[in-house]
Amino acid sequence: MAKLKIYGIPRSRAFRTLWLAQELGLDYDNVMIGTSGDSREPAFLAINPNGHVPTIDDDGFILWESMAINLYLAKQHGLGTLYPTTLQGEALAWQWSFWGITEIERPVLTAMFNRAILPEDKRDAALADQAEKDLQQPLRVLDGAVAKTPYLTGDGFTVADLNVASILSWARPARIDMAPFPKLADWLSRCALRPAAKEARDLQR
């Protein structure tokens, strides 16, 4: 069986798949494809015609879209630990993973790019401030969820927590104020302190 290939540099959405691979103890090769340039080369477009990362090659099975990848790998290798065994638990993992993409990823990225990534003369402070304002309601939703249970599907850390926390890992460089959301901040800290999360962050250096 061929070794799993994870395409994407660690400083991209591939971070969440690399974090998951560390959690699962997978043996993998990280193919360093960036978010522009080499991701548009014909060789990579033959693997993912969208030209985006992450993408995986799991013994010839090609899959793209980071949330689909993480749910697939977690179910394949972490059923009963990182992946819930009940139908309701599985549905919650899907719910929170898709919620993270639809509700918080864009405003977090908008704030980060306009506060930390873009050259200073290209940043739009008003756009960043509006993005942080747009985050307030979904962050209240998340704060309320982790006030009821330690993690998003119950008492244990799962792929749902990893997927959402991977998006909010950008909140620090985006300078998002978490003070109004103490339960969320505590949950995010517990996720970030996991050894596998640290190992994945170390890959970014």
Backbone as JSON Lines, residues from 0, in Angstrom:
{"i":0,"aa":"M","n":[0.85,-1.2,0.0],"ca":[0.0,0.0,0.0],"c":[0.88,1.25,0.0]}
{"i":1,"aa":"A","n":[0.61,2.16,-0.91],"ca":[1.41,3.38,-1.02],"c":[1.17,4.3,0.17]}
{"i":2,"aa":"K","n":[2.21,5.04,0.54],"ca":[2.11,5.99,1.65],"c":[1.17,7.13,1.27]}
{"i":3,"aa":"L","n":[0.37,7.56,2.22],"ca":[-0.51,8.7,2.02],"c":[0.3,9.93,1.62]}
{"i":4,"aa":"K","n":[-0.18,10.66,0.62],"ca":[0.42,11.92,0.22],"c":[-0.53,13.06,0.57]}
{"i":5,"aa":"I","n":[-0.01,14.05,1.26],"ca":[-0.77,15.26,1.57],"c":[-0.12,16.41,0.83]}
{"i":6,"aa":"Y","n":[-0.84,16.95,-0.14],"ca":[-0.34,18.07,-0.94],"c":[-0.74,19.37,-0.27]}
{"i":7,"aa":"G","n":[0.24,20.24,-0.06],"ca":[-0.05,21.55,0.5],"c":[0.98,21.96,1.53]}
{"i":8,"aa":"I","n":[1.41,23.21,1.47],"ca":[2.36,23.7,2.46],"c":[1.66,23.84,3.82]}
{"i":9,"aa":"P","n":[2.39,23.67,4.92],"ca":[1.75,23.76,6.24],"c":[1.1,25.12,6.52]}
{"i":10,"aa":"R","n":[1.6,26.18,5.91],"ca":[0.99,27.5,6.12],"c":[-0.14,27.72,5.11]}
{"i":11,"aa":"S","n":[-1.09,26.82,5.12],"ca":[-2.26,26.9,4.25],"c":[-3.35,26.08,4.9]}
{"i":12,"aa":"R","n":[-4.45,25.88,4.21],"ca":[-5.5,25.03,4.76],"c":[-5.02,23.59,4.95]}
{"i":13,"aa":"A","n":[-3.91,23.24,4.33],"ca":[-3.35,21.9,4.55],"c":[-2.96,21.7,6.01]}
{"i":14,"aa":"F","n":[-2.8,22.79,6.77],"ca":[-2.47,22.68,8.2],"c":[-3.44,21.76,8.91]}
{"i":15,"aa":"R","n":[-4.75,21.9,8.59],"ca":[-5.73,21.1,9.34],"c":[-5.61,19.62,9.02]}
{"i":16,"aa":"T","n":[-5.21,19.3,7.79],"ca":[-5.03,17.89,7.44],"c":[-3.74,17.34,8.06]}
{"i":17,"aa":"L","n":[-2.7,18.15,8.09],"ca":[-1.46,17.74,8.73],"c":[-1.66,17.55,10.24]}
{"i":18,"aa":"W","n":[-2.43,18.42,10.85],"ca":[-2.76,18.28,12.27],"c":[-3.49,16.95,12.49]}
{"i":19,"aa":"L","n":[-4.48,16.67,11.66],"ca":[-5.21,15.42,11.79],"c":[-4.3,14.21,11.62]}
{"i":20,"aa":"A","n":[-3.43,14.28,10.63],"ca":[-2.5,13.17,10.4],"c":[-1.63,12.93,11.63]}
{"i":21,"aa":"Q","n":[-1.22,14.02,12.3],"ca":[-0.43,13.88,13.52],"c":[-1.27,13.25,14.63]}
{"i":22,"aa":"E","n":[-2.52,13.68,14.75],"ca":[-3.41,13.11,15.76],"c":[-3.58,11.61,15.55]}
{"i":23,"aa":"L","n":[-3.69,11.2,14.29],"ca":[-3.94,9.8,13.96],"c":[-2.67,8.96,13.91]}
{"i":24,"aa":"G","n":[-1.52,9.62,13.98],"ca":[-0.26,8.89,13.89],"c":[-0.01,8.27,12.52]}
{"i":25,"aa":"L","n":[-0.47,8.96,11.47],"ca":[-0.34,8.42,10.12],"c":[1.08,8.59,9.58]}
{"i":26,"aa":"D","n":[1.47,7.65,8.77],"ca":[2.73,7.75,8.02],"c":[2.38,8.4,6.68]}
{"i":27,"aa":"Y","n":[2.94,9.56,6.42],"ca":[2.55,10.3,5.21],"c":[3.73,11.07,4.65]}
{"i":28,"aa":"D","n":[3.6,11.44,3.39],"ca":[4.53,12.36,2.75],"c":[3.8,13.69,2.55]}
{"i":29,"aa":"N","n":[4.44,14.79,2.96],"ca":[3.89,16.11,2.72],"c":[4.53,16.69,1.46]}
{"i":30,"aa":"V","n":[3.74,16.8,0.4],"ca":[4.23,17.33,-0.88],"c":[4.02,18.83,-0.85]}
{"i":31,"aa":"M","n":[5.11,19.59,-0.91],"ca":[5.06,21.03,-0.68],"c":[4.55,21.79,-1.9]}
{"i":32,"aa":"I","n":[3.25,21.83,-2.02],"ca":[2.59,22.61,-3.06],"c":[2.04,23.86,-2.41]}
{"i":33,"aa":"G","n":[2.35,25.02,-2.98],"ca":[1.89,26.28,-2.41],"c":[0.47,26.61,-2.83]}
{"i":34,"aa":"T","n":[0.04,27.83,-2.48],"ca":[-1.32,28.25,-2.79],"c":[-1.41,29.03,-4.1]}
{"i":35,"aa":"S","n":[-0.31,29.21,-4.77],"ca":[-0.28,29.84,-6.09],"c":[0.96,29.32,-6.8]}
{"i":36,"aa":"G","n":[1.11,29.63,-8.05],"ca":[2.32,29.2,-8.75],"c":[2.3,27.71,-9.0]}
{"i":37,"aa":"D","n":[2.97,26.94,-8.11],"ca":[3.07,25.51,-8.36],"c":[1.74,24.78,-8.27]}
{"i":38,"aa":"S","n":[0.76,25.39,-7.59],"ca":[-0.57,24.75,-7.56],"c":[-1.3,24.91,-8.89]}
{"i":39,"aa":"R","n":[-0.75,25.73,-9.78],"ca":[-1.35,25.93,-11.1],"c":[-0.58,25.19,-12.2]}
{"i":40,"aa":"E","n":[0.42,24.45,-11.79],"ca":[1.19,23.68,-12.76],"c":[0.36,22.49,-13.26]}
{"i":41,"aa":"P","n":[0.54,22.11,-14.55],"ca":[-0.25,21.02,-15.11],"c":[-0.18,19.72,-14.29]}
{"i":42,"aa":"A","n":[0.97,19.42,-13.73],"ca":[1.1,18.17,-12.96],"c":[0.18,18.16,-11.75]}
{"i":43,"aa":"F","n":[0.03,19.32,-11.08],"ca":[-0.86,19.36,-9.93],"c":[-2.32,19.48,-10.36]}
{"i":44,"aa":"L","n":[-2.57,20.24,-11.42],"ca":[-3.95,20.38,-11.91],"c":[-4.51,19.03,-12.38]}
{"i":45,"aa":"A","n":[-3.64,18.13,-12.76],"ca":[-4.1,16.79,-13.13],"c":[-4.61,16.03,-11.9]}
{"i":46,"aa":"I","n":[-4.12,16.43,-10.71],"ca":[-4.56,15.82,-9.46],"c":[-5.77,16.55,-8.91]}
{"i":47,"aa":"N","n":[-5.7,17.88,-8.88],"ca":[-6.81,18.7,-8.43],"c":[-7.03,19.81,-9.43]}
{"i":48,"aa":"P","n":[-8.03,19.68,-10.3],"ca":[-8.24,20.68,-11.35],"c":[-8.6,22.06,-10.83]}
{"i":49,"aa":"N","n":[-8.96,22.16,-9.53],"ca":[-9.23,23.46,-8.93],"c":[-7.96,24.23,-8.62]}
{"i":50,"aa":"G","n":[-6.84,23.5,-8.53],"ca":[-5.58,24.15,-8.19],"c":[-5.48,24.61,-6.76]}
{"i":51,"aa":"H","n":[-6.17,23.9,-5.85],"ca":[-6.17,24.28,-4.44],"c":[-5.54,23.19,-3.58]}
{"i":52,"aa":"V","n":[-5.1,23.6,-2.4],"ca":[-4.62,22.65,-1.39],"c":[-5.49,22.82,-0.15]}
{"i":53,"aa":"P","n":[-5.59,21.74,0.66],"ca":[-4.92,20.45,0.51],"c":[-5.63,19.54,-0.48]}
{"i":54,"aa":"T","n":[-4.89,18.56,-0.92],"ca":[-5.37,17.44,-1.71],"c":[-4.64,16.22,-1.18]}
{"i":55,"aa":"I","n":[-5.3,15.07,-1.18],"ca":[-4.59,13.86,-0.76],"c":[-4.64,12.82,-1.86]}
{"i":56,"aa":"D","n":[-3.64,11.97,-1.84],"ca":[-3.6,10.76,-2.66],"c":[-3.44,9.61,-1.68]}
{"i":57,"aa":"D","n":[-4.53,8.89,-1.47],"ca":[-4.55,7.77,-0.53],"c":[-4.54,6.47,-1.32]}
{"i":58,"aa":"D","n":[-3.33,6.02,-1.67],"ca":[-3.15,4.79,-2.44],"c":[-3.95,4.82,-3.74]}
{"i":59,"aa":"G","n":[-3.89,5.98,-4.4],"ca":[-4.57,6.13,-5.68],"c":[-5.93,6.8,-5.6]}
{"i":60,"aa":"F","n":[-6.48,6.92,-4.4],"ca":[-7.75,7.63,-4.22],"c":[-7.45,9.1,-4.0]}
{"i":61,"aa":"I","n":[-7.88,9.93,-4.93],"ca":[-7.63,11.38,-4.87],"c":[-8.83,12.06,-4.24]}
{"i":62,"aa":"L","n":[-8.58,12.93,-3.28],"ca":[-9.66,13.67,-2.62],"c":[-9.2,15.08,-2.35]}
{"i":63,"aa":"W","n":[-10.07,16.05,-2.64],"ca":[-9.78,17.44,-2.29],"c":[-10.94,18.02,-1.51]}
{"i":64,"aa":"E","n":[-10.73,19.23,-1.0],"ca":[-11.58,19.94,-0.03],"c":[-11.22,19.46,1.37]}
{"i":65,"aa":"S","n":[-10.67,20.39,2.15],"ca":[-10.06,20.04,3.43],"c":[-11.01,19.37,4.4]}
{"i":66,"aa":"M","n":[-12.26,19.82,4.46],"ca":[-13.19,19.22,5.41],"c":[-13.55,17.8,4.99]}
{"i":67,"aa":"A","n":[-13.75,17.58,3.69],"ca":[-14.02,16.23,3.2],"c":[-12.84,15.32,3.5]}
{"i":68,"aa":"I","n":[-11.63,15.82,3.26],"ca":[-10.42,15.04,3.53],"c":[-10.35,14.64,5.0]}
{"i":69,"aa":"N","n":[-10.56,15.61,5.89],"ca":[-10.42,15.32,7.31],"c":[-11.49,14.37,7.82]}
{"i":70,"aa":"L","n":[-12.7,14.54,7.34],"ca":[-13.77,13.63,7.75],"c":[-13.49,12.21,7.25]}
{"i":71,"aa":"Y","n":[-13.0,12.12,6.04],"ca":[-12.66,10.82,5.45],"c":[-11.55,10.13,6.23]}
{"i":72,"aa":"L","n":[-10.45,10.85,6.47],"ca":[-9.32,10.25,7.16],"c":[-9.67,9.9,8.61]}
{"i":73,"aa":"A","n":[-10.44,10.77,9.27],"ca":[-10.81,10.5,10.66],"c":[-11.69,9.27,10.75]}
{"i":74,"aa":"K","n":[-12.62,9.11,9.81],"ca":[-13.49,7.93,9.85],"c":[-12.71,6.67,9.5]}
{"i":75,"aa":"Q","n":[-11.77,6.79,8.57],"ca":[-10.98,5.63,8.15],"c":[-10.05,5.15,9.24]}
{"i":76,"aa":"H","n":[-9.41,6.1,9.95],"ca":[-8.35,5.73,10.89],"c":[-8.69,6.0,12.36]}
{"i":77,"aa":"G","n":[-9.74,6.77,12.62],"ca":[-10.02,7.17,14.0],"c":[-11.44,6.91,14.45]}
{"i":78,"aa":"L","n":[-12.1,5.92,13.85],"ca":[-13.47,5.61,14.23],"c":[-13.51,5.17,15.69]}
{"i":79,"aa":"G","n":[-14.3,5.88,16.47],"ca":[-14.4,5.57,17.89],"c":[-13.5,6.43,18.75]}
{"i":80,"aa":"T","n":[-12.6,7.17,18.14],"ca":[-11.76,8.12,18.88],"c":[-11.99,9.52,18.33]}
{"i":81,"aa":"L","n":[-11.34,9.84,17.23],"ca":[-11.53,11.17,16.63],"c":[-12.82,11.25,15.81]}
{"i":82,"aa":"Y","n":[-13.37,10.13,15.45],"ca":[-14.59,10.13,14.65],"c":[-15.7,9.43,15.44]}
{"i":83,"aa":"P","n":[-16.85,10.1,15.63],"ca":[-17.92,9.52,16.44],"c":[-18.47,8.23,15.83]}
{"i":84,"aa":"T","n":[-18.95,7.35,16.7],"ca":[-19.49,6.07,16.23],"c":[-21.0,6.1,16.06]}
{"i":85,"aa":"T","n":[-21.68,7.09,16.63],"ca":[-23.14,7.15,16.48],"c":[-23.52,8.02,15.28]}
{"i":86,"aa":"L","n":[-24.69,7.77,14.75],"ca":[-25.18,8.57,13.63],"c":[-25.31,10.03,14.02]}
{"i":87,"aa":"Q","n":[-25.8,10.28,15.24],"ca":[-25.96,11.66,15.7],"c":[-24.6,12.34,15.88]}
{"i":88,"aa":"G","n":[-23.65,11.6,16.44],"ca":[-22.31,12.17,16.61],"c":[-21.66,12.49,15.28]}
{"i":89,"aa":"E","n":[-21.83,11.59,14.31],"ca":[-21.3,11.83,12.97],"c":[-21.93,13.07,12.35]}
{"i":90,"aa":"A","n":[-23.25,13.2,12.52],"ca":[-23.94,14.37,11.97],"c":[-23.44,15.66,12.6]}
{"i":91,"aa":"L","n":[-23.17,15.63,13.91],"ca":[-22.62,16.81,14.58],"c":[-21.23,17.15,14.05]}
{"i":92,"aa":"A","n":[-20.42,16.13,13.78],"ca":[-19.09,16.38,13.22],"c":[-19.21,17.06,11.86]}
{"i":93,"aa":"W","n":[-20.14,16.61,11.05],"ca":[-20.38,17.25,9.75],"c":[-20.89,18.67,9.96]}
{"i":94,"aa":"Q","n":[-21.87,18.8,10.86],"ca":[-22.48,20.12,11.09],"c":[-21.43,21.16,11.43]}
{"i":95,"aa":"W","n":[-20.59,20.87,12.43],"ca":[-19.62,21.85,12.87],"c":[-18.53,22.09,11.84]}
{"i":96,"aa":"S","n":[-18.15,21.05,11.12],"ca":[-17.12,21.22,10.09],"c":[-17.63,22.15,8.99]}
{"i":97,"aa":"F","n":[-18.84,21.92,8.52],"ca":[-19.4,22.76,7.45],"c":[-19.71,24.15,7.97]}
{"i":98,"aa":"W","n":[-20.17,24.24,9.22],"ca":[-20.42,25.54,9.86],"c":[-19.15,26.38,9.89]}
{"i":99,"aa":"G","n":[-18.04,25.74,10.22],"ca":[-16.77,26.48,10.28],"c":[-16.44,27.13,8.96]}
{"i":100,"aa":"I","n":[-16.66,26.41,7.88],"ca":[-16.37,26.94,6.55],"c":[-17.34,28.04,6.17]}
{"i":101,"aa":"T","n":[-18.63,27.82,6.43],"ca":[-19.64,28.79,5.96],"c":[-19.76,30.02,6.85]}
{"i":102,"aa":"E","n":[-19.49,29.88,8.15],"ca":[-19.77,30.98,9.07],"c":[-18.54,31.76,9.53]}
{"i":103,"aa":"I","n":[-17.39,31.11,9.66],"ca":[-16.27,31.84,10.27],"c":[-15.01,31.94,9.41]}
{"i":104,"aa":"E","n":[-14.82,31.05,8.44],"ca":[-13.54,31.07,7.74],"c":[-13.31,32.36,6.97]}
{"i":105,"aa":"R","n":[-14.28,32.8,6.2],"ca":[-14.08,34.0,5.38],"c":[-13.8,35.25,6.23]}
{"i":106,"aa":"P","n":[-14.61,35.55,7.26],"ca":[-14.27,36.75,8.04],"c":[-12.94,36.65,8.79]}
{"i":107,"aa":"V","n":[-12.59,35.46,9.29],"ca":[-11.29,35.32,9.95],"c":[-10.16,35.59,8.97]}
{"i":108,"aa":"L","n":[-10.26,35.03,7.77],"ca":[-9.23,35.26,6.76],"c":[-9.17,36.72,6.33]}
{"i":109,"aa":"T","n":[-10.34,37.34,6.18],"ca":[-10.38,38.75,5.78],"c":[-9.66,39.62,6.82]}
{"i":110,"aa":"A","n":[-9.95,39.36,8.1],"ca":[-9.28,40.12,9.16],"c":[-7.77,39.85,9.17]}
{"i":111,"aa":"M","n":[-7.39,38.58,9.01],"ca":[-5.97,38.25,9.05],"c":[-5.21,38.89,7.9]}
{"i":112,"aa":"F","n":[-5.76,38.8,6.71],"ca":[-5.06,39.38,5.56],"c":[-4.91,40.89,5.71]}
{"i":113,"aa":"N","n":[-5.93,41.55,6.23],"ca":[-5.88,43.0,6.31],"c":[-5.25,43.53,7.6]}
{"i":114,"aa":"R","n":[-4.84,42.63,8.48],"ca":[-4.14,43.06,9.69],"c":[-2.73,42.49,9.79]}
{"i":115,"aa":"A","n":[-2.44,41.44,9.0],"ca":[-1.15,40.78,9.19],"c":[-0.45,40.32,7.92]}
{"i":116,"aa":"I","n":[-1.18,39.95,6.9],"ca":[-0.57,39.28,5.75],"c":[-0.22,40.24,4.61]}
{"i":117,"aa":"L","n":[-1.17,41.06,4.23],"ca":[-0.95,41.96,3.1],"c":[0.09,43.03,3.45]}
{"i":118,"aa":"P","n":[0.82,43.55,2.45],"ca":[1.68,44.72,2.71],"c":[0.85,45.84,3.32]}
{"i":119,"aa":"E","n":[1.47,46.6,4.18],"ca":[0.71,47.6,4.94],"c":[-0.07,48.56,4.05]}
{"i":120,"aa":"D","n":[0.5,48.9,2.89],"ca":[-0.2,49.85,2.01],"c":[-1.37,49.21,1.27]}
{"i":121,"aa":"K","n":[-1.5,47.88,1.4],"ca":[-2.61,47.19,0.75],"c":[-3.72,46.8,1.73]}
{"i":122,"aa":"R","n":[-3.48,47.03,3.01],"ca":[-4.45,46.63,4.03],"c":[-5.61,47.61,4.11]}
{"i":123,"aa":"D","n":[-6.77,47.05,4.43],"ca":[-7.99,47.86,4.59],"c":[-8.48,47.65,6.02]}
{"i":124,"aa":"A","n":[-8.21,48.62,6.88],"ca":[-8.56,48.49,8.29],"c":[-10.07,48.39,8.48]}
{"i":125,"aa":"A","n":[-10.82,49.13,7.67],"ca":[-12.28,49.1,7.8],"c":[-12.83,47.72,7.45]}
{"i":126,"aa":"L","n":[-12.23,47.1,6.44],"ca":[-12.66,45.76,6.04],"c":[-12.37,44.75,7.14]}
{"i":127,"aa":"A","n":[-11.21,44.87,7.77],"ca":[-10.86,43.98,8.88],"c":[-11.8,44.17,10.06]}
{"i":128,"aa":"D","n":[-12.12,45.43,10.37],"ca":[-13.01,45.72,11.49],"c":[-14.41,45.16,11.22]}
{"i":129,"aa":"Q","n":[-14.87,45.28,9.98],"ca":[-16.18,44.75,9.63],"c":[-16.19,43.23,9.72]}
{"i":130,"aa":"A","n":[-15.1,42.62,9.31],"ca":[-15.0,41.16,9.4],"c":[-15.08,40.7,10.85]}
{"i":131,"aa":"E","n":[-14.38,41.41,11.74],"ca":[-14.46,41.04,13.15],"c":[-15.87,41.24,13.69]}
{"i":132,"aa":"K","n":[-16.53,42.3,13.24],"ca":[-17.93,42.52,13.65],"c":[-18.82,41.38,13.15]}
{"i":133,"aa":"D","n":[-18.58,40.93,11.92],"ca":[-19.37,39.84,11.36],"c":[-19.17,38.53,12.11]}
{"i":134,"aa":"L","n":[-18.03,38.41,12.77],"ca":[-17.73,37.19,13.52],"c":[-18.45,37.09,14.86]}
{"i":135,"aa":"Q","n":[-18.95,38.2,15.36],"ca":[-19.46,38.21,16.72],"c":[-20.59,37.19,16.93]}
{"i":136,"aa":"Q","n":[-21.56,37.15,16.04],"ca":[-22.67,36.23,16.23],"c":[-22.23,34.76,16.14]}
{"i":137,"aa":"P","n":[-21.49,34.34,15.1],"ca":[-21.07,32.94,15.09],"c":[-20.16,32.58,16.26]}
{"i":138,"aa":"L","n":[-19.33,33.51,16.72],"ca":[-18.5,33.21,17.88],"c":[-19.34,33.05,19.14]}
{"i":139,"aa":"R","n":[-20.44,33.79,19.24],"ca":[-21.37,33.6,20.37],"c":[-22.0,32.21,20.3]}
{"i":140,"aa":"V","n":[-22.33,31.78,19.09],"ca":[-22.89,30.44,18.92],"c":[-21.9,29.38,19.4]}
{"i":141,"aa":"L","n":[-20.64,29.52,19.0],"ca":[-19.62,28.56,19.39],"c":[-19.37,28.62,20.89]}
{"i":142,"aa":"D","n":[-19.32,29.81,21.45],"ca":[-19.12,29.98,22.89],"c":[-20.22,29.28,23.66]}
{"i":143,"aa":"G","n":[-21.45,29.41,23.18],"ca":[-22.57,28.74,23.84],"c":[-22.49,27.23,23.74]}
{"i":144,"aa":"A","n":[-22.02,26.74,22.61],"ca":[-21.92,25.29,22.42],"c":[-20.92,24.66,23.38]}
{"i":145,"aa":"V","n":[-19.75,25.28,23.52],"ca":[-18.73,24.69,24.38],"c":[-18.92,25.07,25.85]}
{"i":146,"aa":"A","n":[-19.94,25.86,26.12],"ca":[-20.34,26.08,27.51],"c":[-21.18,24.9,28.01]}
{"i":147,"aa":"K","n":[-21.8,24.18,27.08],"ca":[-22.69,23.06,27.45],"c":[-21.94,21.74,27.56]}
{"i":148,"aa":"T","n":[-20.99,21.52,26.67],"ca":[-20.17,20.31,26.7],"c":[-18.72,20.7,26.45]}
{"i":149,"aa":"P","n":[-17.76,19.9,26.96],"ca":[-16.36,20.3,26.8],"c":[-15.92,20.42,25.34]}
{"i":150,"aa":"Y","n":[-16.5,19.57,24.49],"ca":[-16.14,19.58,23.07],"c":[-17.41,19.57,22.22]}
{"i":151,"aa":"L","n":[-17.25,19.73,20.93],"ca":[-18.41,20.02,20.08],"c":[-19.37,18.85,19.91]}
{"i":152,"aa":"T","n":[-18.89,17.63,20.06],"ca":[-19.81,16.49,19.96],"c":[-20.03,15.81,21.31]}
{"i":153,"aa":"G","n":[-19.51,16.4,22.38],"ca":[-19.7,15.81,23.7],"c":[-18.49,15.97,24.59]}
{"i":154,"aa":"D","n":[-18.1,14.91,25.28],"ca":[-17.05,14.99,26.28],"c":[-15.64,14.87,25.7]}
{"i":155,"aa":"G","n":[-15.5,14.32,24.49],"ca":[-14.18,14.06,23.95],"c":[-13.87,14.88,22.71]}
{"i":156,"aa":"F","n":[-12.58,15.16,22.53],"ca":[-12.08,15.87,21.35],"c":[-12.28,15.0,20.12]}
{"i":157,"aa":"T","n":[-12.83,15.57,19.06],"ca":[-13.03,14.84,17.8],"c":[-12.61,15.7,16.62]}
{"i":158,"aa":"V","n":[-12.75,15.13,15.44],"ca":[-12.44,15.84,14.2],"c":[-13.24,17.13,14.08]}
{"i":159,"aa":"A","n":[-14.42,17.19,14.68],"ca":[-15.21,18.43,14.64],"c":[-14.46,19.57,15.31]}
{"i":160,"aa":"D","n":[-13.9,19.29,16.48],"ca":[-13.13,20.31,17.2],"c":[-11.9,20.71,16.41]}
{"i":161,"aa":"L","n":[-11.21,19.72,15.87],"ca":[-9.99,20.0,15.1],"c":[-10.31,20.89,13.91]}
{"i":162,"aa":"N","n":[-11.37,20.56,13.19],"ca":[-11.69,21.33,11.98],"c":[-12.02,22.78,12.3]}
{"i":163,"aa":"V","n":[-12.82,23.0,13.33],"ca":[-13.19,24.38,13.69],"c":[-12.01,25.11,14.31]}
{"i":164,"aa":"A","n":[-11.27,24.43,15.19],"ca":[-10.11,25.07,15.83],"c":[-9.03,25.41,14.81]}
{"i":165,"aa":"S","n":[-8.91,24.61,13.75],"ca":[-7.91,24.92,12.73],"c":[-8.21,26.24,12.04]}
{"i":166,"aa":"I","n":[-9.48,26.55,11.87],"ca":[-9.86,27.84,11.29],"c":[-9.55,28.97,12.28]}
{"i":167,"aa":"L","n":[-9.91,28.74,13.54],"ca":[-9.69,29.78,14.54],"c":[-8.23,29.91,14.96]}
{"i":168,"aa":"S","n":[-7.37,29.03,14.47],"ca":[-5.93,29.22,14.71],"c":[-5.45,30.5,14.04]}
{"i":169,"aa":"W","n":[-6.21,31.0,13.07],"ca":[-5.87,32.26,12.41],"c":[-6.35,33.47,13.19]}
{"i":170,"aa":"A","n":[-7.11,33.25,14.26],"ca":[-7.68,34.39,14.99],"c":[-6.6,35.23,15.68]}
{"i":171,"aa":"R","n":[-5.52,34.58,16.13],"ca":[-4.46,35.35,16.8],"c":[-3.78,36.33,15.85]}
{"i":172,"aa":"P","n":[-3.24,35.86,14.69],"ca":[-2.66,36.85,13.77],"c":[-3.7,37.84,13.23]}
{"i":173,"aa":"A","n":[-4.97,37.42,13.21],"ca":[-6.03,38.33,12.77],"c":[-6.39,39.34,13.86]}
{"i":174,"aa":"R","n":[-5.82,39.15,15.07],"ca":[-6.08,40.01,16.23],"c":[-7.58,40.1,16.55]}
{"i":175,"aa":"I","n":[-8.23,38.95,16.54],"ca":[-9.63,38.87,16.94],"c":[-9.71,38.83,18.46]}
{"i":176,"aa":"D","n":[-10.48,39.71,19.03],"ca":[-10.62,39.79,20.49],"c":[-11.54,38.66,20.97]}
{"i":177,"aa":"M","n":[-10.95,37.73,21.73],"ca":[-11.72,36.6,22.25],"c":[-12.23,36.85,23.67]}
{"i":178,"aa":"A","n":[-11.93,38.0,24.24],"ca":[-12.33,38.29,25.62],"c":[-13.84,38.14,25.85]}
{"i":179,"aa":"P","n":[-14.7,38.52,24.89],"ca":[-16.14,38.36,25.14],"c":[-16.61,36.91,25.11]}
{"i":180,"aa":"F","n":[-15.71,35.98,24.77],"ca":[-16.11,34.58,24.57],"c":[-15.21,33.66,25.4]}
{"i":181,"aa":"P","n":[-15.32,33.7,26.73],"ca":[-14.38,32.97,27.58],"c":[-14.43,31.46,27.42]}
{"i":182,"aa":"K","n":[-15.61,30.9,27.24],"ca":[-15.7,29.44,27.06],"c":[-15.06,29.02,25.75]}
{"i":183,"aa":"L","n":[-15.28,29.81,24.71],"ca":[-14.66,29.54,23.41],"c":[-13.14,29.64,23.55]}
{"i":184,"aa":"A","n":[-12.67,30.68,24.21],"ca":[-11.21,30.87,24.35],"c":[-10.58,29.7,25.1]}
{"i":185,"aa":"D","n":[-11.27,29.2,26.13],"ca":[-10.75,28.07,26.89],"c":[-10.72,26.8,26.03]}
{"i":186,"aa":"W","n":[-11.8,26.58,25.28],"ca":[-11.87,25.42,24.37],"c":[-10.77,25.5,23.32]}
{"i":187,"aa":"L","n":[-10.58,26.68,22.73],"ca":[-9.56,26.83,21.69],"c":[-8.16,26.6,22.25]}
{"i":188,"aa":"S","n":[-7.92,27.06,23.46],"ca":[-6.62,26.84,24.09],"c":[-6.37,25.36,24.32]}
{"i":189,"aa":"R","n":[-7.4,24.63,24.77],"ca":[-7.24,23.19,25.01],"c":[-6.96,22.45,23.71]}
{"i":190,"aa":"C","n":[-7.6,22.87,22.63],"ca":[-7.34,22.26,21.32],"c":[-5.91,22.55,20.87]}
{"i":191,"aa":"A","n":[-5.5,23.8,21.02],"ca":[-4.18,24.22,20.55],"c":[-3.03,23.6,21.34]}
{"i":192,"aa":"L","n":[-3.3,23.22,22.59],"ca":[-2.26,22.65,23.45],"c":[-2.07,21.15,23.24]}
{"i":193,"aa":"R","n":[-2.87,20.55,22.4],"ca":[-2.7,19.13,22.13],"c":[-1.35,18.89,21.46]}
{"i":194,"aa":"P","n":[-0.64,17.84,21.83],"ca":[0.68,17.6,21.25],"c":[0.67,17.56,19.73]}
{"i":195,"aa":"A","n":[-0.35,16.96,19.14],"ca":[-0.41,16.89,17.67],"c":[-0.58,18.27,17.05]}
{"i":196,"aa":"A","n":[-1.3,19.15,17.73],"ca":[-1.46,20.51,17.22],"c":[-0.11,21.23,17.22]}
{"i":197,"aa":"K","n":[0.65,21.04,18.31],"ca":[1.99,21.64,18.37],"c":[2.89,21.09,17.29]}
{"i":198,"aa":"E","n":[2.83,19.78,17.07],"ca":[3.65,19.17,16.01],"c":[3.31,19.75,14.64]}
{"i":199,"aa":"A","n":[2.02,19.96,14.4],"ca":[1.61,20.53,13.11],"c":[2.05,21.98,12.99]}
{"i":200,"aa":"R","n":[1.98,22.75,14.09],"ca":[2.46,24.14,14.04],"c":[3.96,24.19,13.79]}
{"i":201,"aa":"D","n":[4.68,23.23,14.37],"ca":[6.13,23.2,14.16],"c":[6.47,23.03,12.68]}
{"i":202,"aa":"L","n":[5.61,22.36,11.94],"ca":[5.84,22.19,10.5],"c":[5.75,23.51,9.75]}
{"i":203,"aa":"Q","n":[5.09,24.5,10.34],"ca":[4.93,25.79,9.69],"c":[6.19,26.65,9.78]}
{"i":204,"aa":"R","n":[7.11,26.25,10.64],"ca":[8.3,27.07,10.88],"c":[9.39,26.78,9.87]}
